[in-house]
Amino acid sequence: MLQKVWRLSHLALALIAGIFILLASITGLALATEPVIEHSKATSFHHLDELDLETALLNIKAEHPEVISIHRNAYNQISIETIDENFESQSFYINPFTGKKIANISERSAIYEFNTVLHRSLFLKSTGRFIIGLTAIFLILIVISGFALLLKRYGSFRKIFSKEKYDGTAAYWHSLASKYFLIPLFIIAISGAYLSVDRFLIESQPQDIWDFEQNENTAETEILELENINTFDNFKVSEILQIDFPFAASPDEYFYVKLVNAELLVSQVSGQAINRVSETPALKTKRWSFHLHTGDFSWLWSIILGLSSLVLVGLFISGILIWLKRIIKSKAKNKCPKDEAEIVILVGSETGSTFGYASRLAEAFIKLKKKVYVASLNQYSKFESAQHLLILSSTYGDGEAPYNASQFLQKLKNINQKAHYSVLGFGSTDYPKFCAFAEKVNQELHKKEGLQALTAYATVNKNNESEFINWTSELSRALDLNLEIQPPKEAQTTLKIKEISCLNCDQNFTLCLKTKKINNIQSGDLLAITPKADGRERLYSIAKVDNKVLLSVKKHDMGICSTYLSQLEKNKTFKAKIRKHPSFHLGNKKNVIFIANGTGIAPFLGMIDEAKTEKEMHVFFGLRKPESFELYKDYFNRNQSKIKSLNLAYSRQEQNSQYVQHLIAQHPETIIKCLQNDGCIMLCGSLAMEKEVKKEIDKILKAKLLTNINNYSLQIICDCY
Ligand SMILES: Cc1cc2nc3c(=O)[nH]c(=O)nc-3n(C[C@H](O)[C@H](O)[C@H](O)COP(=O)(O)O)c2cc1C
């Protein structure tokens, strides 16, 4: 419930204040460049804390005897106002170390003036300032609710900063950017809000503590030379903001000195600071809010402010995308009323991807003229005609319910429903509590009277399509139906041939392809090619090497697709679908064993190429003849230092013919070490190879560890065909 409040308030606040937040971010980004530019100019001095005020004043007075005032701005630029020989007032920047003029003072750029007014008041004076102040308060609340949602998403504060697997989605970018910019954004919001509150409610003013008595008691009249005024010995140039020189050499005329946090009057007679205006706490807070909000005191902080403004724009856009995706995906177009449905599909999803699977499942039932109703798990209620409850749910946080399933377990306790059920968990083995919420749902359903399991509880790791299809096949069998699940709808991508190899002795060849979508691709993804000749889709496991797609194909004599591909020429293009295959990506495991036969080596060539050197990688590769290896040799050579061992098996040579599973049998220690160190074994190639290799691994585990392969199933990942 609390989570719902955070989520709704986060969204509502962002929608209400969105346009003003965007305006403030864009103008804020433009304004953040000013301190960076000003601090980098030759007029800006970075070591003013090393220069005594007295020395600087003497330098200035020597060069400009008629100096009237000296100013230091936030960019550490020192300017003076003086009277020239023609009795005209002049202002310019000087070098305080020499007193010499270095540049004229140019007017502030109109772009900055424009952005400042727009940022502060939207050109609406007080009304605009009020709106901007309110926007800053909204931003504070958005940051707080966002922080609460981050805690929920990751399960605990510590886990927020744990590495999240890149999945390129708006949700990924939104959470990544918000966790790293949470603090700067909070500072921007708080300081902006304080500046507005100060203007409208506090109006902090300096507190004058003029001491008349002390002033009037001055009996001496002799005027001191500048070098004899002790007060100036006590300050560095970095501490002052302004000094006004006395108009005349008279005891009644004082030096006015404005410091960062006080104002003084310095007597020409005693050399002492005899009057002081102190900074109140409200003024101090205002001063610091101003510095933190504008970044004027540091170019580094200005860069952080500029980046934060940019990130805020990104957060707004990605937030809207997440919201739209959630709405579009979860808007189930139910054709039959809730209480007439015999099949009810209940979905638990945080970012909407599980709804995609639910819709494809519902479509397969509708095709068989079944009455289906799709709803979120939180919408669980009594379904009058339901015979089957099919539950598809992801897991979030640290093994918790996704946002639209948070009330399901409570509702389940109170609702009595007679039906069969089946649960499919969606999750990722990168998280310690794999599919924990779906598992909990399954356990609770099992305990509930009136509900009976239809199939065994199953899981889908990282949206693995074949695990989903396997579960639907089980379901088909249990319901005695022929469910035909359509492939997910994807757009075609154009790929251009950059290189195509000749056929090797096994009729294998490699293709190097260029595509604009390369940034969305990872080694292990699939390329779905549908030749026009038969309209049937073929899947190829691909690698990403040098920002190009690499695939290896075996040309079959009667193979329509492989023949078509083998006849393509350099620079020709063709269209295909890129299918994400996150369950077959190289994870962050330290130990990895790649096992392949034939063209199955392709995805591993990319994984090895992109892997960091600290990974321990072993390759077991089955080929027909030593010449077969030539096709892939260069890819191994360039990564030689990264590979701990390369084990090759040749199945068609005169002597020592063997298959890749025989190599596995010869290296039991490598297998055991990898599995025991929480490593992973990846297999790609033929189904026959997968079967034989798994048999060998099972034998090794039974002999050496008295266990079997099922206990390590999550560490053995296959893409075999
Ligand atoms: C921050 C975060 C936390 C996650 N926590 C878990 C978890 O504890 N257990 C798990 O199996 N999967 C976890 N996952 C993986 C998701 O359940 C998985 O990506 C799922 O496919 C998302 O489906 P949805 O988009 O429909 O919510 C987590 C993902 C993220 C981004």
The ligand as an SDF file (V2000), in Angstrom:
LIG
                    3D

 31 33  0  0  0  0  0  0  0  0999 V2000
   16.1460   -4.0300   -9.3840 C   0  0  0  0  0  0  0  0  0  0  0  0
   15.7440   -5.3910   -9.8000 C   0  0  0  0  0  0  0  0  0  0  0  0
   15.5390   -6.3640   -8.8410 C   0  0  0  0  0  0  0  0  0  0  0  0
   15.2280   -7.6740   -9.2160 C   0  0  0  0  0  0  0  0  0  0  0  0
   15.1140   -8.6340   -8.2510 N   0  0  0  0  0  0  0  0  0  0  0  0
   14.9260   -9.9100   -8.6460 C   0  0  0  0  0  0  0  0  0  0  0  0
   14.8860  -10.9590   -7.6670 C   0  0  0  0  0  0  0  0  0  0  0  0
   15.0390  -10.7460   -6.4680 O   0  0  0  0  0  0  0  0  0  0  0  0
   14.6960  -12.2280   -8.1100 N   0  0  0  0  0  0  0  0  0  0  0  0
   14.5470  -12.5290   -9.4530 C   0  0  0  0  0  0  0  0  0  0  0  0
   14.4040  -13.6880   -9.7950 O   0  0  0  0  0  0  0  0  0  0  0  0
   14.5570  -11.5500  -10.3870 N   0  0  0  0  0  0  0  0  0  0  0  0
   14.7510  -10.2570  -10.0250 C   0  0  0  0  0  0  0  0  0  0  0  0
   14.7760   -9.2730  -10.9710 N   0  0  0  0  0  0  0  0  0  0  0  0
   14.5960   -9.6330  -12.4100 C   0  0  0  0  0  0  0  0  0  0  0  0
   13.1570   -9.4130  -12.9040 C   0  0  0  0  0  0  0  0  0  0  0  0
   12.2370  -10.1760  -12.1550 O   0  0  0  0  0  0  0  0  0  0  0  0
   13.0860   -9.8540  -14.3720 C   0  0  0  0  0  0  0  0  0  0  0  0
   13.8850   -8.9630  -15.1370 O   0  0  0  0  0  0  0  0  0  0  0  0
   11.6830   -9.9000  -14.9340 C   0  0  0  0  0  0  0  0  0  0  0  0
   11.7280  -10.4590  -16.2440 O   0  0  0  0  0  0  0  0  0  0  0  0
   11.0490   -8.5330  -15.0270 C   0  0  0  0  0  0  0  0  0  0  0  0
    9.7160   -8.6680  -15.4980 O   0  0  0  0  0  0  0  0  0  0  0  0
    8.7020   -7.4310  -15.4890 P   0  0  0  0  0  0  0  0  0  0  0  0
    9.2790   -6.3950  -16.3990 O   0  0  0  0  0  0  0  0  0  0  0  0
    7.4180   -7.9520  -16.0380 O   0  0  0  0  0  0  0  0  0  0  0  0
    8.5550   -6.9740  -14.1120 O   0  0  0  0  0  0  0  0  0  0  0  0
   15.0560   -7.9810  -10.6020 C   0  0  0  0  0  0  0  0  0  0  0  0
   15.2250   -6.9740  -11.5600 C   0  0  0  0  0  0  0  0  0  0  0  0
   15.5780   -5.6970  -11.1720 C   0  0  0  0  0  0  0  0  0  0  0  0
   15.7830   -4.6560  -12.2400 C   0  0  0  0  0  0  0  0  0  0  0  0
  1  2  1  0
  2  3  1  0
  2 30  2  0
  3  4  2  0
  4  5  1  0
  4 28  1  0
  5  6  2  0
  6  7  1  0
  6 13  1  0
  7  8  2  0
  7  9  1  0
  9 10  1  0
 10 11  2  0
 10 12  1  0
 12 13  2  0
 13 14  1  0
 14 15  1  0
 14 28  1  0
 15 16  1  0
 16 17  1  0
 16 18  1  0
 18 19  1  0
 18 20  1  0
 20 21  1  0
 20 22  1  0
 22 23  1  0
 23 24  1  0
 24 25  2  0
 24 26  1  0
 24 27  1  0
 28 29  2  0
 29 30  1  0
 30 31  1  0
M  END
$$$$
